[in-house]
Every structure is written in structure tokens, then in C-alpha cells.
Amino acid sequence: MDVLVALGTSAAYFYSLYESLKTIGDPTYMPHLYFETSAILITLILFGKYLEKKALTIKQ
């Protein structure tokens, strides 16, 4: 599961990086950027793991 999350968020980040660099050559180009999507996904995954660890320590 971690590999799939890392692959998906990396793809979104590097695609956005490519699109933002593409605007250097053509300032009229309107890119579709997904930087916030990859950041939110990583944040939610880490928060979920934190809650899971917290729940396991409370349960014991």
C-alpha cells in the first residue's frame, strides 16, 4: 500500500513540476497543477498512520 501511495503522489508531483517548467517557454500556457493533491494525500496517510498507532497504544 505504501508503494502505491508513494508512486501516485510522486507521479502527481513530477507531472506538476513538468507542467510548471513547461510554462517557462510559453507564458500563455495554462498548466494543470497537482502539487496540493500530492501534499494532501501524504498528509492524510501520515495522519491515518498516527491515529492507528495511537489507537493501538490505547488499546493495550
PQR file of N, CA, C, O and H, with PARSE charges and radii, in Angstrom:
ATOM      1  N   MET A   1       0.828  -1.194   0.000 -0.4000 1.5000
ATOM      2  CA  MET A   1       0.000   0.000   0.000 -0.0000 2.0000
ATOM      3  C   MET A   1       0.874   1.260   0.000  0.5500 1.7000
ATOM      4  O   MET A   1       0.579   2.228  -0.701 -0.5500 1.4000
ATOM      5  N   ASP A   2       1.940   1.238   0.784 -0.4000 1.5000
ATOM      6  CA  ASP A   2       2.811   2.410   0.849 -0.0000 2.0000
ATOM      7  C   ASP A   2       3.462   2.704  -0.507  0.5500 1.7000
ATOM      8  O   ASP A   2       3.658   3.861  -0.879 -0.5500 1.4000
ATOM      9  H   ASP A   2       2.179   0.452   1.354  0.4000 1.0000
ATOM     10  N   VAL A   3       3.790   1.637  -1.233 -0.4000 1.5000
ATOM     11  CA  VAL A   3       4.405   1.825  -2.553 -0.0000 2.0000
ATOM     12  C   VAL A   3       3.417   2.487  -3.508  0.5500 1.7000
ATOM     13  O   VAL A   3       3.795   3.361  -4.287 -0.5500 1.4000
ATOM     14  H   VAL A   3       3.631   0.697  -0.931  0.4000 1.0000
ATOM     15  N   LEU A   4       2.164   2.075  -3.449 -0.4000 1.5000
ATOM     16  CA  LEU A   4       1.152   2.665  -4.327 -0.0000 2.0000
ATOM     17  C   LEU A   4       0.922   4.139  -4.011  0.5500 1.7000
ATOM     18  O   LEU A   4       0.772   4.955  -4.919 -0.5500 1.4000
ATOM     19  H   LEU A   4       1.857   1.364  -2.816  0.4000 1.0000
ATOM     20  N   VAL A   5       0.895   4.476  -2.734 -0.4000 1.5000
ATOM     21  CA  VAL A   5       0.721   5.872  -2.338 -0.0000 2.0000
ATOM     22  C   VAL A   5       1.926   6.694  -2.787  0.5500 1.7000
ATOM     23  O   VAL A   5       1.770   7.789  -3.328 -0.5500 1.4000
ATOM     24  H   VAL A   5       1.018   3.812  -1.996  0.4000 1.0000
ATOM     25  N   ALA A   6       3.117   6.166  -2.563 -0.4000 1.5000
ATOM     26  CA  ALA A   6       4.331   6.881  -2.965 -0.0000 2.0000
ATOM     27  C   ALA A   6       4.386   7.061  -4.480  0.5500 1.7000
ATOM     28  O   ALA A   6       4.777   8.122  -4.967 -0.5500 1.4000
ATOM     29  H   ALA A   6       3.244   5.277  -2.124  0.4000 1.0000
ATOM     30  N   LEU A   7       3.998   6.037  -5.215 -0.4000 1.5000
ATOM     31  CA  LEU A   7       4.012   6.121  -6.675 -0.0000 2.0000
ATOM     32  C   LEU A   7       2.993   7.134  -7.185  0.5500 1.7000
ATOM     33  O   LEU A   7       3.292   7.918  -8.086 -0.5500 1.4000
ATOM     34  H   LEU A   7       3.680   5.175  -4.819  0.4000 1.0000
ATOM     35  N   GLY A   8       1.808   7.122  -6.620 -0.4000 1.5000
ATOM     36  CA  GLY A   8       0.757   8.050  -7.054 -0.0000 2.0000
ATOM     37  C   GLY A   8       1.071   9.492  -6.722  0.5500 1.7000
ATOM     38  O   GLY A   8       0.884  10.379  -7.555 -0.5500 1.4000
ATOM     39  H   GLY A   8       1.565   6.485  -5.888  0.4000 1.0000
ATOM     40  N   THR A   9       1.547   9.733  -5.511 -0.4000 1.5000
ATOM     41  CA  THR A   9       1.862  11.112  -5.132 -0.0000 2.0000
ATOM     42  C   THR A   9       3.092  11.624  -5.868  0.5500 1.7000
ATOM     43  O   THR A   9       3.169  12.805  -6.206 -0.5500 1.4000
ATOM     44  H   THR A   9       1.698   9.012  -4.835  0.4000 1.0000
ATOM     45  N   SER A  10       4.047  10.746  -6.115 -0.4000 1.5000
ATOM     46  CA  SER A  10       5.230  11.159  -6.887 -0.0000 2.0000
ATOM     47  C   SER A  10       4.850  11.490  -8.328  0.5500 1.7000
ATOM     48  O   SER A  10       5.364  12.446  -8.909 -0.5500 1.4000
ATOM     49  H   SER A  10       3.985   9.786  -5.840  0.4000 1.0000
ATOM     50  N   ALA A  11       3.957  10.701  -8.894 -0.4000 1.5000
ATOM     51  CA  ALA A  11       3.505  10.973 -10.260 -0.0000 2.0000
ATOM     52  C   ALA A  11       2.812  12.325 -10.335  0.5500 1.7000
ATOM     53  O   ALA A  11       3.052  13.093 -11.267 -0.5500 1.4000
ATOM     54  H   ALA A  11       3.540   9.924  -8.422  0.4000 1.0000
ATOM     55  N   ALA A  12       1.953  12.625  -9.362 -0.4000 1.5000
ATOM     56  CA  ALA A  12       1.265  13.921  -9.350 -0.0000 2.0000
ATOM     57  C   ALA A  12       2.260  15.062  -9.186  0.5500 1.7000
ATOM     58  O   ALA A  12       2.142  16.093  -9.847 -0.5500 1.4000
ATOM     59  H   ALA A  12       1.758  12.002  -8.605  0.4000 1.0000
ATOM     60  N   TYR A  13       3.246  14.877  -8.301 -0.4000 1.5000
ATOM     61  CA  TYR A  13       4.224  15.931  -8.054 -0.0000 2.0000
ATOM     62  C   TYR A  13       5.106  16.179  -9.288  0.5500 1.7000
ATOM     63  O   TYR A  13       5.291  17.324  -9.698 -0.5500 1.4000
ATOM     64  H   TYR A  13       3.342  14.039  -7.765  0.4000 1.0000
ATOM     65  N   PHE A  14       5.645  15.110  -9.872 -0.4000 1.5000
ATOM     66  CA  PHE A  14       6.544  15.290 -11.008 -0.0000 2.0000
ATOM     67  C   PHE A  14       5.813  15.754 -12.271  0.5500 1.7000
ATOM     68  O   PHE A  14       6.388  16.474 -13.087 -0.5500 1.4000
ATOM     69  H   PHE A  14       5.494  14.179  -9.539  0.4000 1.0000
ATOM     70  N   TYR A  15       4.554  15.348 -12.438 -0.4000 1.5000
ATOM     71  CA  TYR A  15       3.765  15.865 -13.550 -0.0000 2.0000
ATOM     72  C   TYR A  15       3.538  17.365 -13.380  0.5500 1.7000
ATOM     73  O   TYR A  15       3.634  18.125 -14.344 -0.5500 1.4000
ATOM     74  H   TYR A  15       4.087  14.763 -11.775  0.4000 1.0000
ATOM     75  N   SER A  16       3.240  17.786 -12.161 -0.4000 1.5000
ATOM     76  CA  SER A  16       3.047  19.212 -11.898 -0.0000 2.0000
ATOM     77  C   SER A  16       4.340  19.988 -12.106  0.5500 1.7000
ATOM     78  O   SER A  16       4.323  21.105 -12.624 -0.5500 1.4000
ATOM     79  H   SER A  16       3.163  17.169 -11.378  0.4000 1.0000
ATOM     80  N   LEU A  17       5.450  19.402 -11.705 -0.4000 1.5000
ATOM     81  CA  LEU A  17       6.748  20.045 -11.926 -0.0000 2.0000
ATOM     82  C   LEU A  17       7.029  20.202 -13.417  0.5500 1.7000
ATOM     83  O   LEU A  17       7.497  21.250 -13.862 -0.5500 1.4000
ATOM     84  H   LEU A  17       5.464  18.495 -11.284  0.4000 1.0000
ATOM     85  N   TYR A  18       6.743  19.158 -14.179 -0.4000 1.5000
ATOM     86  CA  TYR A  18       6.920  19.222 -15.636 -0.0000 2.0000
ATOM     87  C   TYR A  18       6.026  20.308 -16.251  0.5500 1.7000
ATOM     88  O   TYR A  18       6.474  21.092 -17.087 -0.5500 1.4000
ATOM     89  H   TYR A  18       6.363  18.306 -13.817  0.4000 1.0000
ATOM     90  N   GLU A  19       4.766  20.342 -15.829 -0.4000 1.5000
ATOM     91  CA  GLU A  19       3.844  21.336 -16.358 -0.0000 2.0000
ATOM     92  C   GLU A  19       4.262  22.761 -15.986  0.5500 1.7000
ATOM     93  O   GLU A  19       4.132  23.677 -16.798 -0.5500 1.4000
ATOM     94  H   GLU A  19       4.402  19.705 -15.150  0.4000 1.0000
ATOM     95  N   SER A  20       4.759  22.947 -14.771 -0.4000 1.5000
ATOM     96  CA  SER A  20       5.170  24.295 -14.374 -0.0000 2.0000
ATOM     97  C   SER A  20       6.437  24.730 -15.111  0.5500 1.7000
ATOM     98  O   SER A  20       6.595  25.913 -15.415 -0.5500 1.4000
ATOM     99  H   SER A  20       4.864  22.203 -14.112  0.4000 1.0000
ATOM    100  N   LEU A  21       7.330  23.800 -15.399 -0.4000 1.5000
ATOM    101  CA  LEU A  21       8.526  24.145 -16.174 -0.0000 2.0000
ATOM    102  C   LEU A  21       8.187  24.397 -17.643  0.5500 1.7000
ATOM    103  O   LEU A  21       8.892  25.135 -18.332 -0.5500 1.4000
ATOM    104  H   LEU A  21       7.202  22.840 -15.152  0.4000 1.0000
ATOM    105  N   LYS A  22       7.121  23.790 -18.108 -0.4000 1.5000
ATOM    106  CA  LYS A  22       6.669  23.981 -19.491 -0.0000 2.0000
ATOM    107  C   LYS A  22       6.203  25.423 -19.731  0.5500 1.7000
ATOM    108  O   LYS A  22       6.245  25.907 -20.862 -0.5500 1.4000
ATOM    109  H   LYS A  22       6.548  23.191 -17.549  0.4000 1.0000
ATOM    110  N   THR A  23       5.763  26.101 -18.680 -0.4000 1.5000
ATOM    111  CA  THR A  23       5.293  27.479 -18.830 -0.0000 2.0000
ATOM    112  C   THR A  23       6.433  28.466 -19.039  0.5500 1.7000
ATOM    113  O   THR A  23       6.193  29.602 -19.447 -0.5500 1.4000
ATOM    114  H   THR A  23       5.729  25.708 -17.761  0.4000 1.0000
ATOM    115  N   ILE A  24       7.670  28.054 -18.767 -0.4000 1.5000
ATOM    116  CA  ILE A  24       8.813  28.953 -18.982 -0.0000 2.0000
ATOM    117  C   ILE A  24       8.944  29.294 -20.466  0.5500 1.7000
ATOM    118  O   ILE A  24       9.224  30.438 -20.823 -0.5500 1.4000
ATOM    119  H   ILE A  24       7.865  27.131 -18.435  0.4000 1.0000
ATOM    120  N   GLY A  25       8.741  28.303 -21.321 -0.4000 1.5000
ATOM    121  CA  GLY A  25       8.855  28.537 -22.759 -0.0000 2.0000
ATOM    122  C   GLY A  25       7.649  29.238 -23.357  0.5500 1.7000
ATOM    123  O   GLY A  25       7.777  29.933 -24.365 -0.5500 1.4000
ATOM    124  H   GLY A  25       8.513  27.374 -21.031  0.4000 1.0000
ATOM    125  N   ASP A  26       6.499  29.073 -22.764 -0.4000 1.5000
ATOM    126  CA  ASP A  26       5.262  29.646 -23.298 -0.0000 2.0000
ATOM    127  C   ASP A  26       4.443  30.225 -22.148  0.5500 1.7000
ATOM    128  O   ASP A  26       3.694  29.492 -21.502 -0.5500 1.4000
ATOM    129  H   ASP A  26       6.394  28.508 -21.945  0.4000 1.0000
ATOM    130  N   PRO A  27       4.569  31.524 -21.878 -0.5600 1.5000
ATOM    131  CA  PRO A  27       3.861  32.123 -20.742  0.2800 2.0000
ATOM    132  C   PRO A  27       2.334  32.102 -20.868  0.5500 1.7000
ATOM    133  O   PRO A  27       1.638  32.273 -19.867 -0.5500 1.4000
ATOM    134  N   THR A  28       1.808  31.898 -22.061 -0.4000 1.5000
ATOM    135  CA  THR A  28       0.351  31.862 -22.238 -0.0000 2.0000
ATOM    136  C   THR A  28      -0.223  30.481 -21.930  0.5500 1.7000
ATOM    137  O   THR A  28      -1.442  30.316 -21.875 -0.5500 1.4000
ATOM    138  H   THR A  28       2.373  31.760 -22.874  0.4000 1.0000
ATOM    139  N   TYR A  29       0.642  29.493 -21.729 -0.4000 1.5000
ATOM    140  CA  TYR A  29       0.203  28.125 -21.444 -0.0000 2.0000
ATOM    141  C   TYR A  29      -0.398  28.056 -20.043  0.5500 1.7000
ATOM    142  O   TYR A  29       0.203  28.546 -19.087 -0.5500 1.4000
ATOM    143  H   TYR A  29       1.632  29.627 -21.774  0.4000 1.0000
ATOM    144  N   MET A  30      -1.576  27.453 -19.915 -0.4000 1.5000
ATOM    145  CA  MET A  30      -2.252  27.320 -18.629 -0.0000 2.0000
ATOM    146  C   MET A  30      -2.129  25.865 -18.148  0.5500 1.7000
ATOM    147  O   MET A  30      -2.871  24.997 -18.608 -0.5500 1.4000
ATOM    148  H   MET A  30      -2.064  27.055 -20.692  0.4000 1.0000
ATOM    149  N   PRO A  31      -1.212  25.605 -17.242 -0.5600 1.5000
ATOM    150  CA  PRO A  31      -0.996  24.211 -16.815  0.2800 2.0000
ATOM    151  C   PRO A  31      -2.017  23.738 -15.784  0.5500 1.7000
ATOM    152  O   PRO A  31      -2.653  24.541 -15.101 -0.5500 1.4000
ATOM    153  N   HIS A  32      -2.157  22.429 -15.687 -0.4000 1.5000
ATOM    154  CA  HIS A  32      -2.951  21.799 -14.635 -0.0000 2.0000
ATOM    155  C   HIS A  32      -1.961  21.297 -13.592  0.5500 1.7000
ATOM    156  O   HIS A  32      -1.202  20.362 -13.849 -0.5500 1.4000
ATOM    157  H   HIS A  32      -1.640  21.777 -16.241  0.4000 1.0000
ATOM    158  N   LEU A  33      -1.970  21.913 -12.424 -0.4000 1.5000
ATOM    159  CA  LEU A  33      -1.001  21.569 -11.386 -0.0000 2.0000
ATOM    160  C   LEU A  33      -1.679  20.793 -10.260  0.5500 1.7000
ATOM    161  O   LEU A  33      -2.816  21.078  -9.885 -0.5500 1.4000
ATOM    162  H   LEU A  33      -2.587  22.672 -12.216  0.4000 1.0000
ATOM    163  N   TYR A  34      -0.956  19.807  -9.728 -0.4000 1.5000
ATOM    164  CA  TYR A  34      -1.498  18.940  -8.691 -0.0000 2.0000
ATOM    165  C   TYR A  34      -0.576  18.869  -7.473  0.5500 1.7000
ATOM    166  O   TYR A  34      -0.537  17.848  -6.787 -0.5500 1.4000
ATOM    167  H   TYR A  34      -0.031  19.576 -10.032  0.4000 1.0000
ATOM    168  N   PHE A  35       0.161  19.939  -7.200 -0.4000 1.5000
ATOM    169  CA  PHE A  35       1.046  19.947  -6.036 -0.0000 2.0000
ATOM    170  C   PHE A  35       0.255  19.748  -4.741  0.5500 1.7000
ATOM    171  O   PHE A  35       0.664  18.987  -3.865 -0.5500 1.4000
ATOM    172  H   PHE A  35       0.129  20.769  -7.757  0.4000 1.0000
ATOM    173  N   GLU A  36      -0.869  20.434  -4.635 -0.4000 1.5000
ATOM    174  CA  GLU A  36      -1.647  20.349  -3.397 -0.0000 2.0000
ATOM    175  C   GLU A  36      -2.258  18.968  -3.210  0.5500 1.7000
ATOM    176  O   GLU A  36      -2.432  18.517  -2.078 -0.5500 1.4000
ATOM    177  H   GLU A  36      -1.201  21.052  -5.348  0.4000 1.0000
ATOM    178  N   THR A  37      -2.585  18.297  -4.298 -0.4000 1.5000
ATOM    179  CA  THR A  37      -3.165  16.963  -4.202 -0.0000 2.0000
ATOM    180  C   THR A  37      -2.179  15.980  -3.595  0.5500 1.7000
ATOM    181  O   THR A  37      -2.534  15.200  -2.712 -0.5500 1.4000
ATOM    182  H   THR A  37      -2.444  18.664  -5.218  0.4000 1.0000
ATOM    183  N   SER A  38      -0.934  16.019  -4.071 -0.4000 1.5000
ATOM    184  CA  SER A  38       0.053  15.096  -3.515 -0.0000 2.0000
ATOM    185  C   SER A  38       0.358  15.434  -2.062  0.5500 1.7000
ATOM    186  O   SER A  38       0.562  14.531  -1.251 -0.5500 1.4000
ATOM    187  H   SER A  38      -0.646  16.652  -4.789  0.4000 1.0000
ATOM    188  N   ALA A  39       0.391  16.707  -1.724 -0.4000 1.5000
ATOM    189  CA  ALA A  39       0.663  17.098  -0.334 -0.0000 2.0000
ATOM    190  C   ALA A  39      -0.471  16.670   0.590  0.5500 1.7000
ATOM    191  O   ALA A  39      -0.220  16.193   1.697 -0.5500 1.4000
ATOM    192  H   ALA A  39       0.225  17.441  -2.384  0.4000 1.0000
ATOM    193  N   ILE A  40      -1.711  16.835   0.147 -0.4000 1.5000
ATOM    194  CA  ILE A  40      -2.858  16.451   0.979 -0.0000 2.0000
ATOM    195  C   ILE A  40      -2.912  14.940   1.160  0.5500 1.7000
ATOM    196  O   ILE A  40      -3.208  14.460   2.255 -0.5500 1.4000
ATOM    197  H   ILE A  40      -1.915  17.222  -0.752  0.4000 1.0000
ATOM    198  N   LEU A  41      -2.631  14.188   0.103 -0.4000 1.5000
ATOM    199  CA  LEU A  41      -2.645  12.728   0.224 -0.0000 2.0000
ATOM    200  C   LEU A  41      -1.596  12.237   1.201  0.5500 1.7000
ATOM    201  O   LEU A  41      -1.881  11.371   2.029 -0.5500 1.4000
ATOM    202  H   LEU A  41      -2.391  14.578  -0.786  0.4000 1.0000
ATOM    203  N   ILE A  42      -0.390  12.775   1.120 -0.4000 1.5000
ATOM    204  CA  ILE A  42       0.665  12.376   2.043 -0.0000 2.0000
ATOM    205  C   ILE A  42       0.287  12.754   3.469  0.5500 1.7000
ATOM    206  O   ILE A  42       0.508  11.974   4.396 -0.5500 1.4000
ATOM    207  H   ILE A  42      -0.160  13.478   0.447  0.4000 1.0000
ATOM    208  N   THR A  43      -0.278  13.936   3.653 -0.4000 1.5000
ATOM    209  CA  THR A  43      -0.695  14.368   4.986 -0.0000 2.0000
ATOM    210  C   THR A  43      -1.769  13.450   5.563  0.5500 1.7000
ATOM    211  O   THR A  43      -1.692  13.066   6.730 -0.5500 1.4000
ATOM    212  H   THR A  43      -0.458  14.570   2.901  0.4000 1.0000
ATOM    213  N   LEU A  44      -2.759  13.099   4.766 -0.4000 1.5000
ATOM    214  CA  LEU A  44      -3.829  12.231   5.249 -0.0000 2.0000
ATOM    215  C   LEU A  44      -3.331  10.821   5.566  0.5500 1.7000
ATOM    216  O   LEU A  44      -3.773  10.219   6.545 -0.5500 1.4000
ATOM    217  H   LEU A  44      -2.822  13.411   3.818  0.4000 1.0000
ATOM    218  N   ILE A  45      -2.429  10.293   4.763 -0.4000 1.5000
ATOM    219  CA  ILE A  45      -1.866   8.971   5.026 -0.0000 2.0000
ATOM    220  C   ILE A  45      -1.076   8.989   6.325  0.5500 1.7000
ATOM    221  O   ILE A  45      -1.226   8.090   7.153 -0.5500 1.4000
ATOM    222  H   ILE A  45      -2.070  10.782   3.968  0.4000 1.0000
ATOM    223  N   LEU A  46      -0.231  10.006   6.514 -0.4000 1.5000
ATOM    224  CA  LEU A  46       0.549  10.095   7.747 -0.0000 2.0000
ATOM    225  C   LEU A  46      -0.345  10.291   8.971  0.5500 1.7000
ATOM    226  O   LEU A  46      -0.079   9.720  10.028 -0.5500 1.4000
ATOM    227  H   LEU A  46      -0.109  10.736   5.842  0.4000 1.0000
ATOM    228  N   PHE A  47      -1.396  11.089   8.836 -0.4000 1.5000
ATOM    229  CA  PHE A  47      -2.324  11.295   9.938 -0.0000 2.0000
ATOM    230  C   PHE A  47      -3.066  10.002  10.280  0.5500 1.7000
ATOM    231  O   PHE A  47      -3.292   9.709  11.454 -0.5500 1.4000
ATOM    232  H   PHE A  47      -1.612  11.553   7.976  0.4000 1.0000
ATOM    233  N   GLY A  48      -3.440   9.234   9.268 -0.4000 1.5000
ATOM    234  CA  GLY A  48      -4.096   7.953   9.493 -0.0000 2.0000
ATOM    235  C   GLY A  48      -3.188   6.966  10.203  0.5500 1.7000
ATOM    236  O   GLY A  48      -3.625   6.237  11.094 -0.5500 1.4000
ATOM    237  H   GLY A  48      -3.256   9.472   8.315  0.4000 1.0000
ATOM    238  N   LYS A  49      -1.915   6.945   9.805 -0.4000 1.5000
ATOM    239  CA  LYS A  49      -0.962   6.066  10.486 -0.0000 2.0000
ATOM    240  C   LYS A  49      -0.750   6.499  11.932  0.5500 1.7000
ATOM    241  O   LYS A  49      -0.603   5.658  12.818 -0.5500 1.4000
ATOM    242  H   LYS A  49      -1.560   7.537   9.081  0.4000 1.0000
ATOM    243  N   TYR A  50      -0.734   7.794  12.168 -0.4000 1.5000
ATOM    244  CA  TYR A  50      -0.601   8.316  13.528 -0.0000 2.0000
ATOM    245  C   TYR A  50      -1.791   7.882  14.383  0.5500 1.7000
ATOM    246  O   TYR A  50      -1.613   7.416  15.508 -0.5500 1.4000
ATOM    247  H   TYR A  50      -0.854   8.478  11.448  0.4000 1.0000
ATOM    248  N   LEU A  51      -2.997   8.035  13.849 -0.4000 1.5000
ATOM    249  CA  LEU A  51      -4.195   7.639  14.592 -0.0000 2.0000
ATOM    250  C   LEU A  51      -4.214   6.130  14.854  0.5500 1.7000
ATOM    251  O   LEU A  51      -4.621   5.685  15.927 -0.5500 1.4000
ATOM    252  H   LEU A  51      -3.141   8.414  12.935  0.4000 1.0000
ATOM    253  N   GLU A  52      -3.776   5.357  13.874 -0.4000 1.5000
ATOM    254  CA  GLU A  52      -3.736   3.909  14.047 -0.0000 2.0000
ATOM    255  C   GLU A  52      -2.756   3.513  15.155  0.5500 1.7000
ATOM    256  O   GLU A  52      -3.062   2.657  15.986 -0.5500 1.4000
ATOM    257  H   GLU A  52      -3.446   5.718  13.002  0.4000 1.0000
ATOM    258  N   LYS A  53      -1.594   4.134  15.162 -0.4000 1.5000
ATOM    259  CA  LYS A  53      -0.613   3.845  16.198 -0.0000 2.0000
ATOM    260  C   LYS A  53      -1.126   4.284  17.570  0.5500 1.7000
ATOM    261  O   LYS A  53      -0.924   3.589  18.566 -0.5500 1.4000
ATOM    262  H   LYS A  53      -1.345   4.829  14.487  0.4000 1.0000
ATOM    263  N   LYS A  54      -1.782   5.426  17.617 -0.4000 1.5000
ATOM    264  CA  LYS A  54      -2.340   5.946  18.874 -0.0000 2.0000
ATOM    265  C   LYS A  54      -3.436   5.006  19.389  0.5500 1.7000
ATOM    266  O   LYS A  54      -3.516   4.749  20.590 -0.5500 1.4000
ATOM    267  H   LYS A  54      -1.946   5.991  16.809  0.4000 1.0000
ATOM    268  N   ALA A  55      -4.275   4.497  18.492 -0.4000 1.5000
ATOM    269  CA  ALA A  55      -5.340   3.601  18.895 -0.0000 2.0000
ATOM    270  C   ALA A  55      -4.777   2.275  19.395  0.5500 1.7000
ATOM    271  O   ALA A  55      -5.326   1.694  20.331 -0.5500 1.4000
ATOM    272  H   ALA A  55      -4.211   4.706  17.517  0.4000 1.0000
ATOM    273  N   LEU A  56      -3.714   1.791  18.803 -0.4000 1.5000
ATOM    274  CA  LEU A  56      -3.125   0.537  19.244 -0.0000 2.0000
ATOM    275  C   LEU A  56      -2.475   0.678  20.617  0.5500 1.7000
ATOM    276  O   LEU A  56      -2.508  -0.261  21.412 -0.5500 1.4000
ATOM    277  H   LEU A  56      -3.268   2.263  18.043  0.4000 1.0000
ATOM    278  N   THR A  57      -1.883   1.840  20.906 -0.4000 1.5000
ATOM    279  CA  THR A  57      -1.258   2.030  22.215 -0.0000 2.0000
ATOM    280  C   THR A  57      -2.313   2.216  23.313  0.5500 1.7000
ATOM    281  O   THR A  57      -2.088   1.814  24.455 -0.5500 1.4000
ATOM    282  H   THR A  57      -1.856   2.602  20.260  0.4000 1.0000
ATOM    283  N   ILE A  58      -3.445   2.811  22.985 -0.4000 1.5000
ATOM    284  CA  ILE A  58      -4.517   2.982  23.957 -0.0000 2.0000
ATOM    285  C   ILE A  58      -5.172   1.621  24.249  0.5500 1.7000
ATOM    286  O   ILE A  58      -5.537   1.330  25.388 -0.5500 1.4000
ATOM    287  H   ILE A  58      -3.628   3.137  22.057  0.4000 1.0000
ATOM    288  N   LYS A  59      -5.312   0.803  23.209 -0.4000 1.5000
ATOM    289  CA  LYS A  59      -5.962  -0.497  23.349 -0.0000 2.0000
ATOM    290  C   LYS A  59      -5.171  -1.439  24.256  0.5500 1.7000
ATOM    291  O   LYS A  59      -5.762  -2.258  24.960 -0.5500 1.4000
ATOM    292  H   LYS A  59      -5.015   1.040  22.284  0.4000 1.0000
ATOM    293  N   GLN A  60      -3.874  -1.335  24.247 -0.4000 1.5000
ATOM    294  CA  GLN A  60      -3.033  -2.237  25.039 -0.0000 2.0000
ATOM    295  C   GLN A  60      -2.987  -1.770  26.415  0.5500 1.7000
ATOM    296  O   GLN A  60      -2.332  -2.387  27.255 -0.5500 1.4000
ATOM    297  H   GLN A  60      -3.394  -0.669  23.676  0.4000 1.0000
TER
END
